[in-house]
Amino acid sequence: MSKAGNPRLRKTMLRVAWLWLIHQPQSAPARWYRQRLPGMSGKAARKRLIVALARKLFVALWKLTRAGIVIEGAAMKTFA
């Protein structure tokens, strides 16, 4: 997520990434994050990792809206 884009969207996606880790701990993106976390040291490295997770989630949510591909392991609710 480069800084050339919309700053409001970047900030929102980072918040979504943190919330995703809390509310969807069994999903594939959350497992991906937790697998890489032990090898990271320092605050800057963790920031890079959460940005990478935010980008992965953005792509996955785009696929969900365009093709209906559900994120692996995500608990989805249906709305009537």
C-alpha positions, 0 to 999 in steps of 0.5 A: 500500500503505497503512500500515493493512494488515498490516505483515508482508505489506507488508514481504514484498511490498517484498522480493518487489519487489526480488527480482523486479527481480533475477530477472525483469528481462525481465518487464513490471513490471520494464520498467515500473520501469526506464522510470520510474527515470531520471526519479526523483531522491532516495531517497524517490522511489525508495522510492515507485517500489518501493512502486508496483511492489510493489502492481503485483506484488501485483495481478498475483499475485492475478490469477495465483492467481484467474484464472490470468493469467500476468504478461507476460514472466515466466519461470514454472516448472512443478512436478510 
